């Protein structure tokens, strides 16, 4: 097993052995790591078997951690640049990595039928509320329109996925996607072109593509998201009030004058 072909399961096991006393599990993952020479089996003075990382195992684990750090950095730069160039550029108010509670239907309640008891006047009673659960969601970018009219807020969620593995992992968790949808009117995935095809993304989600490098590439709206009415719950309002939205960095000393120009006054060239 060459180092670049290590899966997340193998890297996780290497880290577990590195942090532990090295007691063997005797499972398939351990067997593959031993065969690849990334783990070594040893006997202590009492004849007990223990595991330790080989030099190759230590190097493989360190390289995997470095790649993860670089990918995380690219992910953060992509999210920041998209927020500044597209969302803030459109006049939206943007927050990064908010922790928000989303309400989901409890598993197994889709086919649940609750009896409706008649009232004394033979009128049916209101339908019983469906059981639900709460899930914490942490969207990469959450934004609303800059308006004082609640009906015009149009809350949006943008999930940034820099790698195909990260995107596919997200798509496998239906509850995570449902939490995003509960929090907004439109939900989008943003990823570099070539990471996935549009037909691999559920049709209710919009798609933004990055063409080129993280720092200088161009953004393309490949597919608009399905719009749905959304009234922000009080808990979301409270989270927004406690968080600090993103702000665009001024490009030069003329930025304050440019902001004033939005009030309707023409810009005057400095003498």
C-alpha positions as CSV (number, residue, x, y, z in Angstrom):
1,X,0.0,0.0,0.0
2,X,1.7,3.2,-1.2
3,X,1.3,6.2,1.0
4,X,-0.8,8.3,-1.4
5,X,-3.5,5.6,-1.5
6,X,-4.1,5.7,2.3
7,X,-7.8,6.1,3.0
8,X,-9.2,8.2,5.8
9,X,-9.8,5.0,7.8
10,X,-6.1,4.1,7.6
11,X,-4.9,7.6,8.5
12,X,-7.3,7.6,11.5
13,X,-6.0,4.3,12.7
14,X,-2.4,5.5,12.4
15,X,-3.3,8.5,14.6
16,X,-5.0,6.3,17.1
17,X,-2.0,4.0,17.5
18,X,0.3,7.1,17.7
19,X,-1.8,8.5,20.6
20,X,-2.4,5.2,22.4
21,X,-0.4,2.4,24.1
22,X,-0.6,0.5,20.9
23,X,-2.7,-2.5,21.8
24,X,-3.6,-4.4,18.7
25,X,-7.2,-4.8,17.4
26,X,-6.5,-7.7,15.0
27,X,-8.9,-6.3,12.3
28,X,-8.5,-5.8,8.5
29,X,-7.4,-2.2,8.8
30,X,-4.6,-3.2,11.1
31,X,-3.6,-6.1,8.9
32,X,-3.3,-3.8,5.8
33,X,-1.2,-1.3,7.7
34,X,1.1,-4.0,8.9
35,X,1.5,-5.4,5.4
36,X,2.3,-1.9,4.1
37,X,5.0,-1.5,6.6
38,X,3.4,1.5,8.3
39,X,2.8,-0.4,11.6
40,X,5.2,-2.7,13.4
41,X,4.2,-5.5,15.8
42,X,6.4,-5.9,18.9
43,X,6.6,-8.1,21.9
44,X,7.3,-6.6,25.3
45,X,9.1,-8.3,28.2
46,X,6.0,-10.1,29.3
47,X,5.3,-11.5,25.8
48,X,2.4,-9.1,25.1
49,X,1.9,-7.8,21.6
50,X,1.9,-4.1,21.0
51,X,1.9,-1.9,17.9
52,X,4.1,1.1,17.0
53,X,4.4,3.3,13.9
54,X,7.3,2.5,11.7
55,X,9.4,5.4,10.2
56,X,7.4,5.1,7.1
57,X,4.2,5.3,9.1
58,X,5.3,8.4,10.9
59,X,6.3,10.0,7.6
60,X,2.9,9.1,6.0
61,X,0.9,10.4,8.9
62,X,2.9,13.7,8.9
63,X,2.4,14.2,5.2
64,X,-1.3,13.5,5.5
65,X,-1.6,16.1,8.2
66,X,0.3,18.7,6.1
67,X,-2.0,18.0,3.1
68,X,-5.0,18.5,5.3
69,X,-3.7,21.8,6.6
70,X,-3.1,23.0,3.0
71,X,-6.6,21.9,1.9
72,X,-8.1,23.7,4.9
73,X,-6.2,26.8,4.1
74,X,-7.4,26.7,0.4
75,X,-11.0,26.1,1.7
76,X,-10.9,29.1,3.9
77,X,-9.4,31.3,1.2
78,X,-12.0,30.2,-1.2
79,X,-14.9,30.9,1.2
80,X,-13.4,34.3,2.1
81,X,-12.9,35.4,-1.5
82,X,-16.4,34.3,-2.6
83,X,-18.0,36.1,0.3
84,X,-16.1,39.3,-0.5
85,X,-16.4,39.2,-4.3
86,X,-19.9,37.8,-4.8
87,X,-22.0,38.1,-1.6
88,X,-20.7,41.3,-0.2
89,X,-20.4,42.7,-3.7
90,X,-24.2,42.1,-4.1
91,X,-24.9,44.0,-0.9
92,X,-25.6,41.1,1.3
93,X,-24.7,40.7,5.0
94,X,-22.5,37.7,5.4
95,X,-21.4,35.5,8.4
96,X,-18.9,32.7,8.4
97,X,-19.3,29.4,10.2
98,X,-22.2,30.3,12.4
99,X,-23.4,27.6,14.8
100,X,-27.2,27.4,14.2
101,X,-29.9,25.0,15.4
102,X,-32.0,23.5,12.7
103,X,-35.3,21.6,13.2
104,X,-35.7,18.2,11.4
105,X,-38.3,15.6,11.3
106,X,-37.5,12.7,13.6
107,X,-36.2,9.6,11.8
108,X,-39.0,7.2,10.9
109,X,-41.9,9.7,11.2
110,X,-42.4,10.1,7.5
111,X,-44.9,7.3,7.4
112,X,-46.3,7.9,10.9
113,X,-50.1,8.4,10.9
114,X,-51.5,10.0,14.0
115,X,-55.3,9.6,14.8
116,X,-57.5,12.7,14.5
117,X,-60.1,12.7,17.2
118,X,-63.4,14.5,16.5
119,X,-64.5,17.4,18.6
120,X,-68.0,17.7,20.2
121,X,-69.3,19.6,17.2
122,X,-68.1,16.9,14.8
123,X,-65.3,19.1,13.5
124,X,-62.0,17.4,13.1
125,X,-59.3,18.4,15.6
126,X,-56.1,20.1,14.3
127,X,-53.5,17.6,13.1
128,X,-51.1,16.5,15.9
129,X,-47.6,18.0,15.5
130,X,-45.0,15.7,14.0
131,X,-42.1,14.6,16.2
132,X,-38.9,16.5,15.4
133,X,-35.3,16.7,16.5
134,X,-32.8,19.5,16.7
135,X,-29.4,19.4,14.9
136,X,-26.5,21.8,15.0
137,X,-25.6,23.2,11.6
138,X,-22.4,25.1,10.8
139,X,-22.7,26.5,7.2
140,X,-19.6,27.9,5.7
141,X,-21.4,31.1,4.6
142,X,-24.8,32.4,5.8
143,X,-26.1,35.6,4.3
144,X,-29.2,37.8,4.1
145,X,-30.1,40.8,2.0
146,X,-29.5,44.2,3.4
147,X,-33.1,45.2,4.0
148,X,-35.4,46.1,6.9
149,X,-38.3,44.1,5.5
150,X,-38.3,40.6,6.9
151,X,-40.0,39.1,3.8
152,X,-37.2,40.4,1.6
153,X,-34.3,38.9,3.6
154,X,-33.8,35.9,1.3
155,X,-31.5,34.0,3.6
156,X,-28.9,31.9,1.8
157,X,-26.4,29.1,2.7
158,X,-23.3,28.5,0.7
159,X,-21.3,25.4,1.5
160,X,-17.7,25.4,0.2
161,X,-16.2,22.1,-0.9
162,X,-12.6,22.2,-2.1
163,X,-12.2,18.5,-2.7
164,X,-14.4,15.8,-4.2
165,X,-14.0,13.6,-1.1
166,X,-15.3,16.5,1.1
167,X,-18.2,17.1,-1.2
168,X,-19.3,13.4,-1.4
169,X,-19.0,13.1,2.3
170,X,-21.4,16.0,2.7
171,X,-23.8,14.6,0.2
172,X,-24.0,11.3,2.0
173,X,-25.5,13.0,5.1
174,X,-29.1,13.7,4.3
175,X,-29.8,15.2,7.8
176,X,-27.0,17.8,7.2
177,X,-28.5,18.9,3.9
178,X,-32.0,19.1,5.5
179,X,-30.6,21.4,8.2
180,X,-29.2,23.7,5.6
181,X,-32.5,23.8,3.8
182,X,-34.4,24.5,7.0
183,X,-32.3,27.6,7.7
184,X,-32.6,29.4,4.3
185,X,-34.5,30.1,1.2
186,X,-31.7,29.0,-1.2
187,X,-28.8,26.7,-0.6
188,X,-25.7,26.4,-2.8
189,X,-22.6,24.3,-3.1
190,X,-19.4,26.1,-4.2
191,X,-16.5,24.0,-5.5
192,X,-13.7,24.2,-8.1
193,X,-14.7,23.2,-11.6
194,X,-14.1,19.5,-12.3
195,X,-14.7,18.4,-8.7
196,X,-18.2,17.1,-9.5
197,X,-20.8,17.2,-12.3
198,X,-24.0,19.1,-11.8
199,X,-26.1,16.0,-12.0
200,X,-24.3,14.6,-8.9
201,X,-25.8,17.4,-6.8
202,X,-29.4,17.2,-5.7
203,X,-31.5,19.4,-7.9
204,X,-32.9,21.6,-5.2
205,X,-29.3,22.9,-4.5
206,X,-27.7,25.6,-6.6
207,X,-24.1,25.3,-7.8
208,X,-21.3,27.8,-8.0
209,X,-18.1,26.9,-9.8
210,X,-14.6,28.3,-9.4
211,X,-12.6,28.4,-12.7
212,X,-8.9,28.8,-12.1
213,X,-6.9,29.3,-8.9
214,X,-8.3,30.0,-5.4
215,X,-6.8,33.5,-5.3
216,X,-7.5,34.7,-8.9
217,X,-10.1,32.4,-10.5
218,X,-13.5,33.4,-11.7
219,X,-16.8,32.4,-10.2
220,X,-19.7,31.0,-12.4
221,X,-23.3,30.4,-11.3
222,X,-23.8,26.9,-12.9
223,X,-27.3,26.3,-11.6
224,X,-29.6,28.5,-9.5
225,X,-31.0,27.0,-6.3
226,X,-34.7,26.2,-5.9
227,X,-36.3,29.0,-3.9
228,X,-38.5,28.4,-1.0
229,X,-40.1,30.7,1.6
230,X,-38.2,30.9,4.8
231,X,-39.0,32.8,8.0
232,X,-36.0,33.0,10.2
233,X,-36.7,31.6,13.7
234,X,-35.9,33.6,16.8
235,X,-33.0,31.4,17.7
236,X,-31.4,32.2,14.3
237,X,-32.0,36.0,14.9
238,X,-30.3,35.7,18.3
239,X,-27.3,33.9,16.8
240,X,-26.9,36.6,14.1
241,X,-27.1,39.3,16.7
242,X,-24.3,37.8,18.8
243,X,-22.0,37.1,15.8
244,X,-19.9,39.6,13.8
245,X,-20.6,39.8,10.0
246,X,-17.8,39.9,7.5
247,X,-16.6,43.3,6.2
248,X,-14.8,44.0,3.0
249,X,-11.3,45.2,3.3
250,X,-10.8,48.7,1.8
251,X,-8.7,48.7,-1.3
252,X,-7.2,52.1,-0.8
253,X,-7.7,55.4,0.9
254,X,-10.6,56.4,-1.3
255,X,-12.8,53.6,0.1
256,X,-14.6,56.0,2.6
257,X,-15.4,58.4,-0.2
258,X,-16.7,55.6,-2.3
259,X,-19.0,54.5,0.6
260,X,-20.4,58.0,0.9
261,X,-21.1,58.0,-2.8
262,X,-23.8,55.4,-2.2
263,X,-25.7,58.1,-0.4
264,X,-26.2,59.9,-3.7
265,X,-23.4,62.3,-3.7
266,X,-21.0,62.4,-6.7
267,X,-17.4,61.5,-6.1
268,X,-15.0,64.4,-6.3
269,X,-11.5,63.8,-7.5
270,X,-8.9,64.7,-5.0
271,X,-6.9,67.8,-6.0
